Amino acid sequence: MKRTLLIANIVLAVAVAALYILFFTGHCNKKVAGFTPVESTTDLPAGTIVYVQIDSLVNELDLFHALRTEVEAKIKVIDDDLTRKGRAFERDYLDFNEKIQKGLLTRSQAETQGEQLEKRQRELQQYSQQKQFELEEEQQVMLNNVLNEIKVFLSDYNQEHNFSLIITTSVATNNVIVGNPSLDITKNVIAGLNAKYATQVKKK
């Protein structure tokens, strides 16, 4: 059996959960307390078990922050649009009630406008739900892209170093590994992924 026994599922549930927590709680905008990556070594022998701190990695991963910025921009556009539509509906609804109270509408007109407002309300709710679904899909795709880049990089990285196992650890998910700091390859992974991303950006 090869010395590089497994990288299978390098970034498993712990990494997925960590990325979700970091994205949705905004932890990636600040350092996770007590979780600072050390200077990694590049001369670990083949067959070594090493680990990656997902929290620290995401905090310093240029790709993640770029994709997150894109998603947040879309969220703002959708939020502004929903706010504008909601305020317009609220104004028309208040105007409708005022006209009814002042007796400015016939029963037929009131029924027609009331039905129209109810239809608009349903459409607005459906639109809001649709946009929420689209945002969740955008966020999932973003996280998938980040995870895929990490997996591909670690797979290539291990072709060179032949580690037996690369473990992911995360404070965000209470999954913490206490080990020799020399086995922490986080800094190397951050540097490698950011260099790869920088190259991809230049090619665009």
C-alpha positions in Angstrom: 0.0 0.0 0.0 1.3 3.5 -0.8 2.7 5.6 2.0 0.2 8.3 1.1 -2.6 6.2 2.7 -5.4 8.7 2.5 -6.3 12.2 1.8 -9.8 10.8 1.0 -12.3 13.3 2.4 -9.5 15.7 3.4 -12.1 18.4 4.0 -15.0 16.5 5.5 -18.0 17.6 7.5 -15.8 19.6 9.8 -14.6 21.8 7.0 -18.1 22.2 5.5 -19.5 23.1 8.9 -16.7 25.5 9.6 -17.1 27.3 6.3 -20.9 27.7 6.9 -20.3 29.1 10.4 -17.6 31.4 9.3 -19.7 32.7 6.4 -23.0 33.1 8.1 -21.7 34.5 11.4 -19.0 36.7 9.9 -16.2 35.1 11.8 -14.0 35.2 8.7 -13.8 38.9 9.2 -11.7 38.5 12.3 -9.2 36.1 13.8 -10.6 33.2 15.7 -9.5 33.5 19.3 -6.7 31.2 20.3 -6.3 29.8 16.8 -3.3 31.4 15.1 -1.5 29.4 12.5 2.2 28.8 13.1 4.9 28.9 10.6 4.7 25.6 8.8 7.6 23.4 7.9 8.1 22.0 4.5 10.5 19.2 5.3 8.2 16.8 7.2 9.0 13.2 6.3 6.7 11.1 4.0 4.1 9.2 6.0 3.6 12.0 8.6 0.1 12.9 9.8 -0.4 16.6 9.5 -3.3 19.0 10.1 -4.9 22.2 8.7 -6.7 24.8 10.8 -9.8 25.6 8.7 -10.7 28.7 10.7 -7.3 30.3 10.1 -7.2 29.2 6.5 -10.5 30.8 5.7 -9.6 34.0 7.6 -6.7 34.5 5.2 -8.0 32.8 2.0 -8.2 35.5 -0.8 -10.6 33.3 -2.9 -13.1 33.0 0.0 -13.1 36.7 0.6 -13.5 37.5 -3.1 -16.4 35.2 -3.5 -18.0 36.3 -0.2 -17.8 40.0 -1.4 -19.6 39.0 -4.6 -22.4 37.2 -2.7 -22.8 40.1 -0.2 -23.1 42.5 -3.2 -26.0 40.4 -4.6 -27.6 40.2 -1.1 -27.6 44.0 -0.9 -29.2 44.4 -4.4 -31.9 41.9 -3.5 -32.5 43.4 0.0 -32.8 46.9 -1.5 -35.2 45.7 -4.1 -37.4 43.9 -1.6 -37.3 46.9 0.7 -38.5 49.2 -2.2 -41.3 46.8 -3.2 -42.4 46.4 0.4 -42.6 50.1 1.0 -44.5 50.6 -2.2 -47.0 48.0 -1.1 -47.3 49.5 2.3 -48.0 52.9 0.9 -50.7 51.6 -1.4 -52.2 49.5 1.4 -52.4 52.5 3.7 -53.9 54.6 0.9 -56.5 52.0 0.3 -57.5 51.8 4.0 -57.7 55.6 4.1 -60.0 55.8 1.1 -62.3 53.2 2.6 -62.4 55.0 6.0 -63.3 58.3 4.2 -65.9 56.6 2.0 -64.1 57.4 -1.2 -64.6 54.0 -2.8 -67.7 52.1 -3.8 -68.1 48.6 -2.6 -67.2 47.2 -6.0 -64.1 49.4 -6.2 -63.1 48.4 -2.7 -63.4 44.7 -3.5 -61.5 45.0 -6.7 -58.6 47.0 -5.1 -58.6 44.8 -2.1 -58.2 41.7 -4.3 -55.5 43.4 -6.2 -53.6 44.2 -3.0 -54.0 40.6 -1.8 -52.6 39.4 -5.1 -49.6 41.8 -4.8 -49.0 40.6 -1.3 -48.9 37.0 -2.3 -46.6 37.8 -5.3 -44.3 39.8 -3.0 -44.1 36.9 -0.5 -43.4 34.5 -3.4 -40.8 36.8 -4.8 -39.1 37.1 -1.4 -39.0 33.3 -1.0 -37.6 32.9 -4.5 -34.8 35.4 -3.8 -34.1 33.7 -0.5 -33.7 30.4 -2.4 -31.5 32.0 -5.0 -29.2 33.4 -2.3 -29.0 30.1 -0.5 -28.0 28.5 -3.8 -25.4 31.2 -4.4 -23.9 30.7 -1.0 -23.8 26.9 -1.5 -22.1 27.3 -4.8 -19.6 29.7 -3.3 -18.8 27.2 -0.5 -18.5 24.4 -2.9 -16.0 26.3 -5.0 -13.9 27.1 -1.9 -14.0 23.5 -0.7 -13.2 22.2 -4.2 -10.2 24.5 -4.4 -9.0 23.3 -1.0 -9.4 19.7 -1.9 -7.6 20.0 -5.3 -4.8 22.0 -3.7 -4.3 19.5 -0.9 -4.4 16.6 -3.2 -1.7 18.2 -5.4 0.3 19.3 -2.3 0.3 15.7 -1.0 1.6 14.4 -4.3 4.8 16.2 -3.4 5.0 15.5 0.3 3.4 12.0 0.6 1.7 12.6 4.0 -0.3 9.6 5.4 -3.1 11.8 6.5 -4.2 15.4 6.3 -6.7 16.3 9.1 -8.9 19.4 9.2 -9.6 21.0 12.6 -11.9 23.9 13.5 -12.6 26.0 16.6 -15.8 27.1 15.0 -17.2 23.6 15.2 -15.5 22.7 18.5 -13.4 20.2 16.5 -9.9 20.9 17.8 -6.8 18.8 17.5 -4.0 19.3 19.9 -0.7 18.3 18.3 2.8 19.3 17.6 2.8 22.7 16.0 5.4 21.5 13.5 2.7 19.3 12.0 0.5 22.3 11.3 0.7 23.0 7.5 -1.9 25.8 7.5 0.5 28.5 6.6 1.8 26.6 3.7 -1.7 25.9 2.4 -2.7 29.5 2.8 0.3 30.7 0.9 -0.1 28.1 -1.8 -3.9 28.7 -2.3 -3.4 32.5 -2.4 -0.6 32.2 -4.9 -2.8 30.0 -7.1 -5.7 32.4 -6.8 -3.5 35.4 -7.7 -2.3 33.5 -10.8 -5.9 32.8 -11.8 -6.9 36.4 -11.4 -4.0 37.6 -13.6 -5.1 35.3 -16.4 -8.6 36.8 -16.4 
